[in-house]
Amino acid sequence: MFSGQVFPRIVCNDGFVFSAQARSSCYCEPREDSGPWTAVEVGYPSEREELFMPYVEDESRPTDTVYGWVPVSVIREVITKHGGTNDDGEFVLDIFTNG
């Protein structure tokens, strides 16, 4: 079980990059240090991503802000849209889904 650490940034195959974090100090569900989680905090994407915009904290700075309670299903959709991800991204998704 993964507990309370910082996850590596998710790098998509087309170069799109973002942070996705989940622990008691993040905007996630459940707001606990171990998963699985149904929604997580996304932050600092390399470019504006419309699928994340409903969750944005500061719409005026889409690449310099966080996105709270983003469903893991939306993260999967974003990764698919951007051509998949590397092993680190798959690891993060697995932890979010399976704890």
Secondary structure as GFF3:
##gff-version 3
##sequence-region A 1 99
A	DSSP	beta_strand	10	11	.	.	.	ID=ss1
A	DSSP	beta_strand	17	21	.	.	.	ID=ss2
A	DSSP	beta_strand	39	43	.	.	.	ID=ss3
A	DSSP	three_ten_helix	50	55	.	.	.	ID=ss4
A	DSSP	beta_strand	66	71	.	.	.	ID=ss5
A	DSSP	alpha_helix	72	81	.	.	.	ID=ss6
A	DSSP	alpha_helix	87	98	.	.	.	ID=ss7
###
